[in-house]
């Protein structure tokens, strides 16, 4: 309750009401027609209440004020806490452990608890040399953290090399199973329009979720996603002898590759608008900066950008999303990059000649 007063300036009467709501609660367990003895609840909030998430957000609001080591960032989504830190020395390994201890102390102070048994450690690197393992095991709340080769976070599977090949395999396999299920149910009744709607609303979004970041690095991974798109088109049109491009044109669909290009340019277009309006303000990306000097042979416009962090320049061989985004933007002519309206910008890049050029750049 003191936290609510200090952080949010909640009035005394409101704090008393909250305290009365959370205090002196009891529960019992019913099995069949039998009841257990009543027991007092000493922590937590009633499940299913509106106040539950609100009070949790209030308790964790102070995370943004915690001072972590240089290069460390914490992100909270609902009750999932993510800690990111670049590690290249033994000293930075110790700093990672210190950051975990700081976060654990904060949670204990707020009468919350980090679950060390559910915590996972992923060491990711795009360097040609694999990242060396930590010299000392990482611990959270007294539990040793298990090291994993891949980690699923907010629906995206991250792997050690950040290739997103495993993510592509998972989502394409899931999409094919969903296609097989609706094919078995609807195809014998020739319900092509229903198959098309289900695919567009329920299956394709599974494959294209976060596509700007999760687009596979290898050609095999990309073909795997396009293959699902092609199978769906063949199911809807009931044609097996048409080319992929012809199927897409008849259905007015887009390839997965082009969806990725559009998503990257949408992000870059939004960033450039912020950059023009605010300059070097905090709302702009830290990993991109304007290209200085005159136009070079590798860019097509005078408003080109580059990755600002040397570590991310090295990741070009890994075709990171940041690098792909910058390369696509730099390949556009001046008359397009100067367009502020996204709808007009999209119309221009969707013209056949420009669209073909952009897809070629990514290949």
N, C-alpha and C positions, 0 to 999 in steps of 0.2 A: 504493500500500500504506500510505503514511503517513496518507492520508485515512481508510482503514478503521480504523486504530488510534485516530485522534483523534476521529472521529465515532461509531464504533460499538464501540470498545474490543475489537476482534478480537485474539485471542491471537497471540503470535509464531509458534507452530507452524502455526496456521491461515493466517496471512499467507504463511509460507514455502510451504505446500502450494499456495495460490493462485498464487503467483509461479512455482512449478515447473510448474503446470498451463498457465500462459499463456506461459511463456518457451520459447525455442529451438524454435519451431514452423516447419515448412516446408510448401511446397505445390508441386505441378506441375500442368500442364494436359494432359489426354489428348484427342487428336483422332483418332478411328478407332483404329488400333493404335499410334499414335505418341505419345510423351511428351515434354514440354518439359523443360528443365533445372530442377532444384530451386532454389527461391528462399526466402529467409527472410521470415517475417511479423513485422513490427515493431510492430503495433498490432492492436486488436480482440480478440474472443473467438471460439472455434469456433462456427459456426452450428448452431443447433438444440439447444444445451446448456441445461440448467436454470439454470446459473450465469450465462449471458449476461444475461437480463433482471434478475436479482438484482443483478449488479455494475453494470449501467446505472442501476438505481434508487438504488444506493448512491452512485454518482458524481454524480447529480443531486439528491440529498437536500438539499444545501446551498442550493438555489434558494430555499427558504422563508425562509432567513436573510438573503438579499440585501436591502439597503436601496435601494429605488427611489424615484423622486420622488413627491411628494404626488399622490394620485389614480391612481397606476399600480399595476396588479396583473398578476402573471404566473401562468399556469396551465399545468401540464404533464400531458398524457395520453399515456402510453407515450412515444414520442419526438417528439410534436407539442407545440411550445411556443407558447403564445398570450399576447401582451402587450396589455393593454387600458389605455387612458389617455384621459381627457377633455382635449380641446384647444380652447382658445378664444383664446389669445394666442400671439404669436411666442415668448415665453419658454417656454411649455409645449411648443411645437414642438421647441425645443432640448432641453428635458428629455426628450422622447421619444427623440431621437437619443442623448442621454446614457444613457438606460436601455438602449437596444439595445447600446451600447458596453460597459456594465457586464455585461450578460448574455453578450455575446460573450467578454469577458475571463474570465468564470467558466468557460465551456465550454473555452476554450483552456487554462486552468489545470488542468482535469480531463482534458486530452488528448482532448477532444471538439471537434467543429466544427459551428457553425451554418451551414446551407446558405443563403447569401444569394440564390442564384439561384432557390430554391424558395419564398422568403419573399414574402408578398403583403401589401399595405396596403389596408385597407378603411376609408374615412372615412364613418361612419354618423351620421345626425342625423334627429330627428323634428321639428325646428324648421321653421316655415313657410318660412324662408329656408334655401336649400341651404348646406351646409357649404363654406366656401371651401377651395381646395386648399392644400397645404403650400407655403410660400415656398421652402423648401430641400428637395431630394430626400432621402429617407431611405435610409441605407445600412446594410447588415449584412454584416460580415466582408468589407468592401471592395467589395461588390456593391450597385448601386442597386436598391432595392426597387420592383417594379412596382405601380402603383395599379390596383385593380380595382373594378368596380361591384357585384360580388357575390362571396361567398366561402363555400365549403362547409367546415364544421367539424363533425366528429363526426356526420355524416349530416344536418345542417341547413344549408340555404342562406340566408345572411344577405345582405340587400341594403342599399343606401345609405340607404333610408328606413325600414328595419326593418318593412316591410309584410308580408313573407314571402309575397308574391304569387308570386314566382318559385319559391319552395320548394313552394307549393301546386300550381303548374302542373307541376312536375317529378314530384312524388309521385302526382298524379292521373293524369298521362300514363303513368307506369310501372305504376300499378295497372290502368288500362284495357288496356294491352298484355298484362299477365299474365292478366286476365280473358278476353281474346280468345284467348289461347293455350290455356287450359284448356277454354274453350267449344268450340273446334275439336276438341279431343281427346276430351272426355267427354260433350258434350251430345247427340251423335247416339245414344249408348247410354243416354240418359236417366238418367245417374248424378248426380241432383240432390244426394243426401246427400254425395257426394264433393266436388262443387263447393262446397257449403256449408262443409265442413271445411277445404278448401284456402283459401277466401276468409277464413274466420275466423282461420286460423292463419298464413297466409303473405302475404295481400294487404292486408287491413284494417290490420294492424299497421304496414305501410309508410306508410299515410296518417295514422295517429293517433300516430306516433312524435313525442314532444315536443309534442303538440297544445296543451297549455296555453300554450306560447310561440308556436308556429308557426301558430296559427289565423289565416287570412287576415283582413286588415282590411276588404276590400271585400266587398259582397254577392255580386258575381260570383265571387270566389274561393271563398267559402263554398259557393255553389251548385255549383261545379265538384266539390268533394269529396262533397257529398250526392248528386250525380248518379251518381257511381261506386257509392256505396252502394245506390242505387236500382236500377241496372243489375244488380248482383249479386243483389239480392233477386228481381228479375224472372227472372233465369236459374234460380235455385233453385226458385222456385214455378211457373215456366213460365206466368206471367200477365203480360199487358201492360196490362190495363184497370183495375187496382187503383190506388188512391191510394198515395202514399209512406207515409203514416201507417198504412194498412191492411197494407201489405207488412211494415213493421217489426213491427206487432203480431202478425201470423201467424207470423213467424220468431222472435219474442221478441228482436229486435235493437234497438239504440239508434241514434239519429241521431248524426252526427259532432259536431253542435253540443252535444248533451247529454254526449257523452264529454268534450268540452272543459270544460264546466261542472263535471262531476264531478272532473276532474283538478285544476282550479283550486281547488275547495273542499277537495279532499284535501290539497293543499299548505297551504292557509290553515288548515285544521283542525289539521294537525300543528304549524304555527307557533304557533297559539294555545295548544296544550297546552304547548309549550316555554316560551312567555311566562308562562303561569300557574305553571309549575314553577320557572323560573329567573329570571323578571323580565327585567332588562336585561343578561343575560349575553351572552357572545360567540356563543352558538349561535343567537340570534334574528336575524331579518333586519334589515339596516340601513336598508331602504327603507320600513319600515312602523312606525307608532307608534300608540298608543292615542289615540282621539279624546277630547279633554278637554271637560269641561262636560256638560250634560245632553243628552238625546236630542233631535235636531233633526228637522225634517220630512223630511229626505232619508235618514234611517236608521230601521230598524224595531226595533233592540235597543239596550240600554244598554252593550253590549260592542263598540262599533264602532271601526274603525281608519281610518287615513288614510295616504297616502304621505308620508313624512317629509322627502323631499328636494324642494326647490322645482323642480329641473329635471325630476323625474319627475311633478310635478303638471302641468307644461306638456305632458307627453306624453299627457294624457288624451284630447286630440283624436285621437291616434294609436291609442287603445284598446290600450295596452300591457297585457301580461299582469298586471303588478303592479296597475294600475288596475282591470282587470276583476275580479281576485281580491278586491280591497277592496270594490268595488261589490256584488258578489255576496254577500259576507259581511254587509255592512251591511244588505242587504235581508231577511235572515233574522230571524224572530222570536226572542225570548229563549228560549223553550222548546227551540229547536233548537240555538242557539249554545252553550248550557250543557251539551250532551251531550259527554262525553269519549270515549265508545266510538265508534270510526269506523263499525263495522257498523250500530249503532243510528242514528247520524247519517245514514248513507247511506240507510237505510230511510225515515227521516223526509223527507229532501229528495226522495226518489223518489216520494213520494205525489203523485197527479195534480195537485192544486191547487198544491202547493209547486213541483213540477217545471215546471208551466206558467208560474208567476210568475218563476222563475229564468231560463227561456229568454227570456221577454219582456224581462227586465232587460238581457240581453246584446244583443238586437236593437236 
